[in-house]
Structure formats: C-alpha cells, structure tokens
Amino acid sequence: MRHIPRKRFGQNFLTDSQVIANIVGAINPHENDQLVEIGPGLGALTRPLLQSLGHLYVVELDRDIVERLNQEYSHDKLTIYSTDALKFDFSSIGNALRIVGNLPYNISTPILFHLSKFAVNISDMHFMLQKEVVERMVALPSTSDYGRLSVMLQYRFEMEQLFIVPPESFYPIPKVESAIVRMFPIKQPVNKAQNEELFAQIVASAFSQRRKTLRNALRGHLEAEQLIALNIDPQLRAENLSTAQFVAIANYLM
C-alpha cells in the first residue's frame, strides 16, 4: 500500500539509508530502553530501532500510518498511541524516556515546548528538525539566532547539534536543510526560576520586539533602576542576556 505524503501533517519521509544509520548510531538504542518515537511515518527509523529494542512506543496522528503499523508489527514489539503528540501525556508511559523523531517542521516549536513539560520523565531526546530551528535552539547570547526559543529550551535542556541532513535524503524533497539535535534535560538547574510562568512571560515580553532595549521591552514589568540593581544594562536588548539573567529578573520580581 503506497502512502501519499500529507502536507497538512508536514510529512517528509526519510529515505537515505546512510543518514538513517547515522541517526540510529547517534541514538545508540539498547534492548531495555524506554524509547518513544514521535511520527514514525513509513518506519525508516522504526525498523532499525526495533532491531536493538525489546519494545518501542510510537505516537502517530495519521490513521493510515497507524493502520500500516498495526499490520506490520505485533503488539508485543510495538505500542501505538494514535493521537496528536501536542496533546499526548508522555509521563503516562513512565520515566527515563528516550524520545526520538523526525518532527514535522510546521509544528516543531510547539512540540518542543510541550515536551519541556515532561523534562523530569525524560533521559534524552534526538530529533531531526529544520536546520534553522536547531541553530536557534543551540544559539549563544548576542548572536542573530538567539531568541525566545533558545532561552526557554536552554533553561530546560543541554543541547548539541550533531550533523546536517541534506534535502535529498527525503521524499518529498523539502526546500530546507535539516539537522539532528541531541537534548538532555537539566534535572537540577543551577539557576532555577521560582515562578516558571513569570519567567516565561519575561522572556516573551523581552523578545516580542527584539530591537527594543530592555528598558522599553520590559517597561510593564520593572524599571530601568531595577535592572541596574541586577547589574543589567537597561540599554541592552533581549538577545544580549543569558538564560541565567532572565531567571534573575523573574526571581527579583517574586
């Protein structure tokens, strides 16, 4: 049964055998791992992962693909959650989760933020994402790629870009390059926000108009004199602050 990629699901199926081998090598699965694959698609990663794993969990929204998976794999090898990963409670599977996937580019950022909620349940994550997104995730302060995504994910995870995947490795061929990123949850942050909702609000406000100085971008939260008290120059922009400095601002306002 031939599957036609669906644009509304952002489906681009990985077909390059060498890239697949490189990804599986980076994941390095072991038999007793609690490994979860988001968006297994046509099984490019599913099959080689199951060669090493005793059992695999997958989260898939496309019902046609779910039907294919049910036909191809026995339930003692594969547990299928036929649902939207954006709404799925990953903690329901357990702890020490290893999560992998070729994430749909059109919803990659919301999925990453959703997974942040389950950081305590996760051991590591390996994802294929649009290269531009990965560059933003791992960006350093005072660089053009550094932004809200960088700060919010770096608060929760240590991240590393592993390698680039060319467009020709997929069907249909996307218009952008992809990259593999490895993510480890930070279990005990050195700089912990006392109120993580307030921390997220501060970061969002600071980057809402990134060309504004902090004096203006955070005017609704604190005054320039308070930034100075935190040893932060009010004339700086959001892109100049580290994650720890954003945490310091949020904690100061508690």
Backbone as CSV, one residue per row, in Angstrom:
resi,resn,N_x,N_y,N_z,CA_x,CA_y,CA_z,C_x,C_y,C_z
1,MET,0.843,-1.195,0.000,0.000,0.000,0.000,0.882,1.251,0.000
2,ARG,0.760,2.041,-1.046,1.583,3.242,-1.183,0.948,4.383,-0.390
3,HIS,1.766,5.064,0.406,1.253,6.179,1.202,1.638,7.497,0.541
4,ILE,0.658,8.352,0.315,0.909,9.670,-0.267,1.158,10.654,0.865
5,PRO,2.334,11.309,0.894,2.640,12.260,1.967,1.582,13.359,2.060
6,ARG,1.172,13.669,3.283,0.120,14.657,3.507,0.732,15.973,3.985
7,LYS,0.449,17.020,3.219,1.022,18.331,3.530,0.538,18.844,4.877
8,ARG,-0.724,18.552,5.220,-1.259,19.093,6.476,-0.592,18.472,7.700
9,PHE,0.034,17.312,7.534,0.783,16.696,8.614,2.282,17.011,8.523
10,GLY,2.667,17.791,7.511,4.076,18.143,7.346,4.946,16.923,7.083
11,GLN,4.438,15.974,6.293,5.140,14.704,6.112,6.229,14.774,5.029
12,ASN,7.463,14.542,5.448,8.600,14.335,4.547,9.316,13.098,5.061
13,PHE,9.282,12.029,4.283,9.769,10.742,4.767,11.248,10.551,4.452
14,LEU,11.991,10.155,5.466,13.423,9.924,5.332,13.670,8.654,4.524
15,THR,14.543,8.744,3.506,14.786,7.599,2.621,16.264,7.230,2.502
16,ASP,17.164,8.065,2.976,18.603,7.850,2.810,19.104,6.846,3.854
17,SER,19.540,5.675,3.401,19.938,4.598,4.320,21.142,4.974,5.178
18,GLN,22.077,5.741,4.618,23.252,6.132,5.395,22.884,7.124,6.490
19,VAL,22.010,8.066,6.165,21.541,9.023,7.181,20.790,8.285,8.282
20,ILE,19.945,7.330,7.899,19.209,6.534,8.882,20.171,5.816,9.816
21,ALA,21.207,5.209,9.248,22.206,4.507,10.062,22.930,5.469,11.000
22,ASN,23.211,6.676,10.512,23.891,7.674,11.346,23.020,8.111,12.522
23,ILE,21.740,8.265,12.255,20.811,8.677,13.316,20.689,7.582,14.375
24,VAL,20.494,6.350,13.921,20.380,5.232,14.864,21.671,5.084,15.665
25,GLY,22.808,5.301,15.011,24.086,5.252,15.714,24.192,6.327,16.784
26,ALA,23.674,7.510,16.490,23.692,8.602,17.467,22.778,8.300,18.650
27,ILE,21.620,7.689,18.368,20.682,7.321,19.436,21.265,6.199,20.292
28,ASN,21.913,5.227,19.648,22.537,4.089,20.327,21.537,3.364,21.236
29,PRO,20.477,2.799,20.656,19.435,2.155,21.470,19.908,0.849,22.101
30,HIS,19.388,0.568,23.302,19.660,-0.689,23.997,18.347,-1.399,24.289
31,GLU,18.417,-2.706,24.467,17.224,-3.547,24.500,16.163,-3.069,25.484
32,ASN,16.561,-2.635,26.679,15.584,-2.300,27.711,15.246,-0.814,27.783
33,ASP,15.674,-0.033,26.804,15.362,1.388,26.779,13.852,1.622,26.676
34,GLN,13.388,2.650,27.374,12.004,3.124,27.224,12.017,4.170,26.115
35,LEU,11.990,3.706,24.876,12.177,4.599,23.738,10.840,4.906,23.069
36,VAL,10.610,6.197,22.820,9.370,6.669,22.215,9.705,7.375,20.905
37,GLU,9.075,6.960,19.826,9.271,7.629,18.541,8.038,8.453,18.202
38,ILE,8.255,9.736,17.949,7.172,10.622,17.528,7.145,10.644,15.999
39,GLY,5.979,10.332,15.434,5.821,10.379,13.986,6.661,9.339,13.257
40,PRO,6.401,8.054,13.470,7.209,7.006,12.826,7.095,6.974,11.312
41,GLY,6.027,7.547,10.758,5.895,7.584,9.299,5.915,6.194,8.696
42,LEU,6.747,6.013,7.692,6.811,4.719,6.996,7.830,3.769,7.613
43,GLY,8.334,4.119,8.789,9.167,3.178,9.537,10.653,3.245,9.257
44,ALA,11.137,4.336,8.678,12.560,4.441,8.348,13.439,4.267,9.583
45,LEU,13.018,4.822,10.711,13.751,4.643,11.966,13.180,3.493,12.790
46,THR,11.881,3.273,12.657,11.208,2.250,13.460,11.849,0.880,13.281
47,ARG,12.066,0.499,12.036,12.615,-0.832,11.763,14.006,-1.027,12.355
48,PRO,14.979,-0.148,12.084,16.308,-0.361,12.661,16.328,-0.217,14.181
49,LEU,15.462,0.638,14.742,15.407,0.759,16.203,14.949,-0.550,16.834
50,LEU,13.958,-1.191,16.221,13.424,-2.439,16.779,14.408,-3.603,16.670
51,GLN,15.431,-3.453,15.864,16.469,-4.490,15.801,17.282,-4.531,17.094
52,SER,17.285,-3.408,17.835,18.031,-3.332,19.095,17.138,-3.324,20.322
53,LEU,15.887,-2.908,20.154,14.986,-2.727,21.287,14.111,-3.948,21.533
54,GLY,13.765,-4.155,22.803,12.788,-5.181,23.123,11.380,-4.708,22.793
55,HIS,11.158,-3.396,22.972,9.830,-2.830,22.725,9.987,-1.360,22.365
56,LEU,9.077,-0.860,21.531,9.109,0.534,21.108,7.713,1.136,21.229
57,TYR,7.653,2.370,21.703,6.407,3.128,21.772,6.429,4.172,20.664
58,VAL,5.306,4.337,19.964,5.240,5.354,18.915,3.978,6.194,19.089
59,VAL,4.091,7.477,18.723,2.962,8.404,18.753,2.742,8.874,17.320
60,GLU,1.580,8.567,16.763,1.311,8.867,15.347,-0.123,9.370,15.174
61,LEU,-0.279,10.488,14.478,-1.592,11.100,14.265,-2.296,10.563,13.015
62,ASP,-1.536,10.248,11.976,-2.097,9.825,10.693,-2.670,8.407,10.833
63,ARG,-3.980,8.274,10.684,-4.637,6.975,10.887,-4.229,5.940,9.845
64,ASP,-3.923,6.383,8.630,-3.473,5.446,7.606,-2.141,4.809,8.006
65,ILE,-1.249,5.634,8.566,0.039,5.111,9.009,-0.148,4.195,10.215
66,VAL,-1.048,4.554,11.109,-1.340,3.698,12.257,-1.802,2.319,11.783
67,GLU,-2.649,2.292,10.761,-3.124,1.025,10.213,-1.963,0.203,9.647
68,ARG,-1.052,0.877,8.938,0.119,0.177,8.380,0.966,-0.425,9.495
69,LEU,1.182,0.356,10.550,1.993,-0.118,11.668,1.351,-1.317,12.347
70,ASN,0.042,-1.264,12.515,-0.668,-2.390,13.137,-0.560,-3.661,12.306
71,GLN,-0.515,-3.495,10.996,-0.396,-4.645,10.102,1.019,-5.219,10.095
72,GLU,2.003,-4.337,10.268,3.403,-4.751,10.110,4.036,-5.268,11.400
73,TYR,3.583,-4.751,12.558,4.258,-5.085,13.816,3.281,-5.689,14.823
74,SER,3.784,-6.612,15.619,2.973,-7.223,16.667,2.936,-6.301,17.887
75,HIS,1.887,-6.451,18.696,1.719,-5.580,19.858,2.773,-5.834,20.934
76,ASP,3.384,-6.998,20.930,4.418,-7.249,21.930,5.723,-6.536,21.584
77,LYS,5.840,-6.043,20.338,7.019,-5.270,19.935,6.757,-3.771,19.847
78,LEU,5.501,-3.408,19.541,5.192,-2.005,19.270,3.886,-1.602,19.946
79,THR,3.954,-0.537,20.749,2.751,0.076,21.311,2.497,1.370,20.554
80,ILE,1.302,1.483,19.971,0.973,2.642,19.138,-0.031,3.535,19.865
81,TYR,0.325,4.813,20.009,-0.608,5.813,20.525,-1.088,6.632,19.333
82,SER,-2.328,6.385,18.937,-2.893,7.056,17.773,-3.487,8.388,18.220
83,THR,-2.625,9.388,18.319,-3.039,10.678,18.861,-2.076,11.766,18.423
84,ASP,-2.417,12.993,18.761,-1.597,14.159,18.450,-0.511,14.306,19.515
85,ALA,0.745,14.314,19.103,1.850,14.438,20.055,1.749,15.718,20.874
86,LEU,1.113,16.751,20.327,0.966,18.019,21.042,0.019,17.905,22.236
87,LYS,-0.800,16.865,22.242,-1.770,16.675,23.324,-1.449,15.450,24.183
88,PHE,-0.409,14.729,23.815,-0.125,13.458,24.478,0.590,13.671,25.808
89,ASP,0.174,12.896,26.808,0.811,12.912,28.126,1.943,11.884,28.124
90,PHE,3.161,12.351,27.851,4.301,11.435,27.755,4.625,10.781,29.092
91,SER,4.240,11.416,30.193,4.509,10.819,31.504,3.704,9.545,31.718
92,SER,2.639,9.342,30.909,1.817,8.135,31.047,2.597,6.877,30.666
93,ILE,3.671,7.029,29.904,4.491,5.870,29.523,5.430,5.479,30.661
94,GLY,5.892,6.470,31.425,6.789,6.180,32.533,7.908,7.195,32.633
95,ASN,9.028,6.752,33.186,10.193,7.614,33.378,11.376,7.112,32.565
96,ALA,12.462,7.873,32.620,13.687,7.537,31.886,13.395,7.333,30.405
97,LEU,12.503,8.173,29.871,12.124,8.051,28.465,13.227,8.557,27.552
98,ARG,13.408,7.862,26.452,14.285,8.323,25.375,13.365,8.612,24.191
99,ILE,13.300,9.866,23.784,12.339,10.270,22.758,13.079,10.658,21.482
100,VAL,12.595,10.161,20.354,13.238,10.405,19.068,12.175,10.743,18.028
101,GLY,12.603,11.299,16.921,11.653,11.510,15.841,12.114,12.496,14.795
102,ASN,11.512,12.354,13.628,11.639,13.329,12.554,10.411,14.224,12.682
103,LEU,10.550,15.331,13.417,9.394,16.147,13.780,8.893,16.957,12.589
104,PRO,7.579,17.033,12.424,7.023,17.882,11.356,7.471,19.325,11.549
105,TYR,8.042,19.917,10.508,8.620,21.252,10.664,7.580,22.309,11.006
106,ASN,6.338,22.082,10.564,5.320,23.116,10.780,4.851,23.202,12.232
107,ILE,5.136,22.182,13.046,4.739,22.236,14.456,5.896,21.878,15.394
108,SER,7.133,21.976,14.911,8.282,21.545,15.711,8.436,22.360,16.994
109,THR,8.272,23.688,16.908,8.445,24.516,18.104,7.385,24.209,19.159
110,PRO,6.084,24.131,18.804,5.090,23.757,19.824,5.362,22.390,20.453
111,ILE,5.847,21.429,19.675,6.142,20.105,20.240,7.282,20.200,21.248
112,LEU,8.307,20.973,20.917,9.441,21.122,21.835,9.008,21.764,23.148
113,PHE,8.150,22.767,23.077,7.646,23.394,24.293,6.762,22.422,25.079
114,HIS,5.969,21.619,24.374,5.130,20.618,25.043,6.005,19.590,25.762
115,LEU,7.052,19.124,25.109,7.941,18.136,25.718,8.684,18.700,26.927
116,SER,8.881,20.012,26.949,9.558,20.641,28.093,8.812,20.367,29.396
117,LYS,7.496,20.197,29.306,6.693,19.944,30.499,7.016,18.592,31.132
118,PHE,7.612,17.691,30.339,7.883,16.333,30.809,9.379,16.085,31.015
119,ALA,10.130,17.161,31.218,11.591,17.038,31.329,11.999,16.056,32.426
120,VAL,11.244,16.009,33.534,11.614,15.106,34.639,11.429,13.647,34.266
121,ASN,10.630,13.380,33.227,10.386,11.999,32.800,11.333,11.534,31.702
122,ILE,12.191,12.428,31.233,12.982,12.165,30.021,14.466,12.010,30.341
123,SER,15.085,11.012,29.726,16.542,10.842,29.832,17.268,11.608,28.743
124,ASP,16.805,11.449,27.509,17.398,12.208,26.408,16.431,12.231,25.229
125,MET,16.734,13.104,24.269,15.908,13.208,23.064,16.820,13.440,21.862
126,HIS,16.463,12.826,20.745,17.169,13.019,19.475,16.122,13.334,18.412
127,PHE,16.247,14.506,17.809,15.258,14.915,16.822,15.906,15.384,15.535
128,MET,15.188,15.164,14.443,15.532,15.810,13.185,14.575,16.985,13.024
129,LEU,15.165,18.143,12.818,14.408,19.381,12.692,14.966,20.204,11.552
130,GLN,14.230,21.223,11.176,14.773,22.182,10.214,16.064,22.772,10.777
131,LYS,17.107,22.816,9.968,18.425,23.276,10.419,18.346,24.647,11.079
132,GLU,17.523,25.505,10.530,17.381,26.849,11.083,16.844,26.808,12.515
133,VAL,15.934,25.880,12.794,15.374,25.746,14.136,16.443,25.250,15.108
134,VAL,17.219,24.252,14.691,18.288,23.728,15.547,19.309,24.814,15.851
135,GLU,19.641,25.622,14.868,20.601,26.710,15.086,20.078,27.705,16.108
136,ARG,18.771,27.939,16.108,18.168,28.824,17.110,18.177,28.167,18.491
137,MET,17.959,26.872,18.534,17.927,26.160,19.814,19.263,26.236,20.546
138,VAL,20.362,26.080,19.811,21.687,25.998,20.435,22.438,27.321,20.412
139,ALA,21.799,28.392,19.926,22.480,29.681,19.748,22.947,30.270,21.074
140,LEU,24.029,31.021,21.011,24.593,31.711,22.171,24.076,33.143,22.224
141,PRO,24.057,33.749,23.424,23.642,35.154,23.522,24.468,36.060,22.617
142,SER,23.832,37.147,22.200,24.462,38.169,21.350,24.763,37.662,19.944
143,THR,24.006,36.641,19.495,24.090,36.190,18.109,22.707,36.349,17.479
144,SER,22.664,36.398,16.154,21.408,36.665,15.459,20.380,35.545,15.634
145,ASP,20.832,34.305,15.871,19.912,33.177,16.016,19.330,33.053,17.421
146,TYR,19.902,33.778,18.376,19.498,33.666,19.778,18.171,34.371,19.996
147,GLY,17.208,33.648,20.614,15.897,34.244,20.822,15.118,33.519,21.905
148,ARG,13.815,33.718,21.889,12.946,33.119,22.914,13.095,31.604,22.947
149,LEU,13.128,30.964,21.773,13.276,29.513,21.723,14.579,29.082,22.389
150,SER,15.661,29.805,22.131,16.967,29.494,22.725,16.880,29.524,24.247
151,VAL,16.344,30.612,24.785,16.297,30.800,26.239,15.413,29.752,26.905
152,MET,14.209,29.559,26.375,13.267,28.655,27.021,13.743,27.207,26.997
153,LEU,14.363,26.786,25.887,14.852,25.406,25.813,16.167,25.231,26.571
154,GLN,17.033,26.238,26.555,18.298,26.135,27.290,18.084,26.173,28.802
155,TYR,16.944,26.696,29.233,16.601,26.629,30.655,16.333,25.185,31.069
156,ARG,15.775,24.398,30.156,15.375,23.021,30.453,16.368,21.953,30.015
157,PHE,17.128,22.251,28.930,17.929,21.203,28.297,19.343,21.658,27.964
158,GLU,20.253,20.712,27.999,21.558,20.866,27.353,21.397,20.302,25.944
159,MET,21.881,21.042,24.943,21.606,20.656,23.556,22.862,20.732,22.697
160,GLU,22.884,19.869,21.698,24.035,19.792,20.791,23.561,19.445,19.384
161,GLN,23.969,20.239,18.413,23.703,19.891,17.016,24.709,18.832,16.594
162,LEU,24.219,17.698,16.074,25.101,16.583,15.736,25.575,16.636,14.285
163,PHE,24.636,16.636,13.332,25.036,16.702,11.917,23.872,17.189,11.072
164,ILE,24.208,17.599,9.862,23.230,18.160,8.931,22.737,17.069,7.982
165,VAL,21.454,17.129,7.620,20.852,16.172,6.685,20.373,16.946,5.455
166,PRO,20.880,16.614,4.265,20.505,17.368,3.057,19.076,17.066,2.615
167,PRO,18.458,17.983,1.876,17.065,17.798,1.423,16.858,16.518,0.616
168,GLU,17.890,16.104,-0.122,17.768,14.933,-0.992,17.574,13.628,-0.213
169,SER,17.680,13.691,1.108,17.520,12.496,1.938,16.057,12.166,2.207
170,PHE,15.134,12.995,1.688,13.712,12.847,1.986,12.874,12.691,0.724
171,TYR,11.666,12.147,0.945,10.619,12.187,-0.079,9.321,12.623,0.587
172,PRO,8.645,13.653,0.068,9.135,14.557,-0.991,10.302,15.406,-0.489
173,ILE,11.068,15.958,-1.411,12.250,16.736,-1.055,11.822,18.090,-0.487
174,PRO,12.202,18.403,0.760,11.849,19.710,1.326,12.724,20.817,0.729
175,LYS,12.353,22.041,0.987,13.091,23.181,0.457,14.199,23.654,1.394
176,VAL,14.355,22.979,2.524,15.319,23.410,3.537,16.217,22.250,3.960
177,GLU,17.358,22.594,4.545,18.227,21.588,5.142,17.694,21.206,6.516
178,SER,18.028,20.008,6.946,17.635,19.530,8.271,18.886,19.301,9.116
179,ALA,18.680,19.100,10.400,19.799,18.818,11.294,19.317,17.925,12.426
180,ILE,20.238,17.146,12.970,19.957,16.284,14.113,20.426,16.993,15.366
181,VAL,19.558,17.035,16.375,19.907,17.657,17.649,19.743,16.634,18.769
182,ARG,20.671,16.689,19.721,20.603,15.830,20.919,20.297,16.731,22.116
183,MET,19.357,16.282,22.962,18.907,17.094,24.090,18.913,16.266,25.372
184,PHE,19.505,16.835,26.429,19.499,16.216,27.752,18.787,17.146,28.738
185,PRO,17.774,16.674,29.452,17.122,17.525,30.445,18.086,17.920,31.566
186,ILE,17.974,19.159,32.006,18.730,19.628,33.167,17.867,19.319,34.386
187,LYS,18.237,18.307,35.130,17.401,17.818,36.229,17.349,18.808,37.392
188,GLN,18.482,19.426,37.718,18.533,20.383,38.814,19.213,21.666,38.323
189,PRO,18.446,22.600,37.773,19.023,23.836,37.230,19.789,24.606,38.300
190,VAL,20.962,25.096,37.944,21.742,25.932,38.860,20.991,27.226,39.123
191,ASN,20.385,27.760,38.058,19.595,28.979,38.167,18.132,28.616,37.919
192,LYS,17.381,28.401,39.008,16.001,27.943,38.876,15.029,29.094,39.081
193,ALA,14.075,29.203,38.191,13.042,30.222,38.316,12.066,29.819,39.420
194,GLN,11.805,30.732,40.350,10.873,30.458,41.438,9.441,30.360,40.914
195,ASN,9.162,31.094,39.837,7.860,31.041,39.180,8.115,30.916,37.679
196,GLU,7.972,29.713,37.160,8.345,29.473,35.764,7.384,30.145,34.784
197,GLU,6.145,30.352,35.201,5.198,31.068,34.346,5.620,32.531,34.202
198,LEU,6.055,33.143,35.293,6.540,34.524,35.243,7.816,34.613,34.409
199,PHE,8.702,33.639,34.583,9.937,33.577,33.783,9.602,33.551,32.296
200,ALA,8.638,32.712,31.916,8.237,32.622,30.503,7.654,33.938,30.009
201,GLN,6.899,34.626,30.871,6.319,35.922,30.498,7.402,36.968,30.265
202,ILE,8.405,36.982,31.133,9.510,37.938,30.997,10.257,37.709,29.687
203,VAL,10.544,36.449,29.392,11.273,36.116,28.161,10.442,36.506,26.938
204,ALA,9.153,36.198,26.958,8.274,36.521,25.827,8.193,38.030,25.628
205,SER,8.053,38.771,26.710,7.974,40.234,26.605,9.267,40.814,26.056
206,ALA,10.391,40.320,26.535,11.694,40.849,26.125,11.938,40.650,24.636
207,PHE,11.476,39.520,24.101,11.733,39.210,22.695,10.570,39.583,21.769
208,SER,9.481,40.125,22.325,8.319,40.440,21.496,8.651,41.488,20.433
209,GLN,9.520,42.407,20.783,10.043,43.377,19.814,11.540,43.456,20.065
210,ARG,12.270,42.530,19.442,13.653,42.283,19.834,14.600,43.445,19.559
211,ARG,14.187,44.424,18.772,15.056,45.580,18.535,14.933,46.619,19.639
212,LYS,13.912,46.465,20.501,13.763,47.394,21.614,14.790,47.100,22.703
213,THR,15.193,48.147,23.436,16.055,47.935,24.597,15.238,47.314,25.721
214,LEU,15.925,46.731,26.684,15.234,46.131,27.818,14.432,47.173,28.592
215,ARG,14.961,48.402,28.651,14.255,49.485,29.331,12.819,49.625,28.802
216,ASN,12.675,49.514,27.473,11.365,49.671,26.851,10.586,48.356,26.770
217,ALA,11.278,47.264,26.437,10.588,45.983,26.252,9.987,45.455,27.553
218,LEU,10.649,45.750,28.686,10.193,45.230,29.979,9.556,46.305,30.847
219,ARG,9.146,47.401,30.217,8.594,48.534,30.975,7.390,48.128,31.820
220,GLY,6.606,47.209,31.355,5.434,46.783,32.122,5.762,45.898,33.304
221,HIS,7.028,45.461,33.397,7.431,44.546,34.467,8.318,45.202,35.518
222,LEU,9.290,45.982,35.087,10.195,46.633,36.024,10.837,47.857,35.394
223,GLU,11.403,48.711,36.236,12.003,49.962,35.788,13.491,49.782,35.524
224,ALA,14.058,50.779,34.828,15.478,50.732,34.487,16.346,50.616,35.735
225,GLU,15.947,51.309,36.807,16.731,51.282,38.046,16.790,49.875,38.637
226,GLN,15.731,49.126,38.464,15.714,47.750,38.973,16.630,46.843,38.149
227,LEU,16.685,47.075,36.842,17.632,46.330,36.010,19.059,46.637,36.429
228,ILE,19.334,47.906,36.701,20.676,48.297,37.142,21.019,47.604,38.453
229,ALA,20.032,47.485,39.345,20.255,46.802,40.620,20.634,45.332,40.419
230,LEU,20.222,44.782,39.279,20.562,43.392,38.939,21.844,43.300,38.106
231,ASN,22.551,44.433,38.002,23.780,44.512,37.188,23.507,44.219,35.717
232,ILE,22.323,44.657,35.245,21.942,44.505,33.838,21.757,45.894,33.240
233,ASP,22.437,46.158,32.166,22.353,47.447,31.487,20.986,47.580,30.809
234,PRO,20.178,48.580,31.184,18.851,48.741,30.574,18.898,49.013,29.072
235,GLN,20.065,49.421,28.554,20.184,49.708,27.131,20.473,48.463,26.299
236,LEU,20.713,47.352,26.969,20.909,46.097,26.239,19.585,45.643,25.638
237,ARG,19.681,44.718,24.681,18.491,44.100,24.108,18.367,42.672,24.635
238,ALA,17.194,42.098,24.429,16.934,40.747,24.942,17.990,39.743,24.483
239,GLU,18.429,39.873,23.256,19.388,38.910,22.689,20.743,38.928,23.383
240,ASN,20.992,39.969,24.227,22.273,40.082,24.923,22.282,39.372,26.274
241,LEU,21.114,38.947,26.763,21.035,38.359,28.097,21.132,36.838,28.061
242,SER,21.795,36.284,29.067,21.858,34.832,29.216,20.572,34.325,29.858
243,THR,20.381,33.011,29.809,19.227,32.408,30.478,19.250,32.730,31.962
244,ALA,20.430,32.675,32.567,20.555,32.958,33.999,20.108,34.379,34.332
245,GLN,20.381,35.335,33.454,19.966,36.713,33.702,18.458,36.874,33.599
246,PHE,17.820,36.152,32.672,16.361,36.180,32.606,15.759,35.573,33.870
247,VAL,16.361,34.494,34.365,15.899,33.895,35.616,16.047,34.890,36.767
248,ALA,17.167,35.607,36.787,17.409,36.593,37.854,16.339,37.673,37.856
249,ILE,15.949,38.135,36.665,14.892,39.159,36.567,13.585,38.615,37.121
250,ALA,13.217,37.409,36.692,11.954,36.810,37.141,11.956,36.612,38.661
251,ASN,13.054,36.128,39.221,13.126,35.890,40.653,13.112,37.197,41.450
252,TYR,13.682,38.242,40.871,13.685,39.561,41.512,12.253,40.085,41.670
253,LEU,11.390,39.730,40.718,10.020,40.234,40.722,9.080,39.411,41.601
254,MET,9.575,38.327,42.182,8.734,37.487,43.041,8.439,38.185,44.367
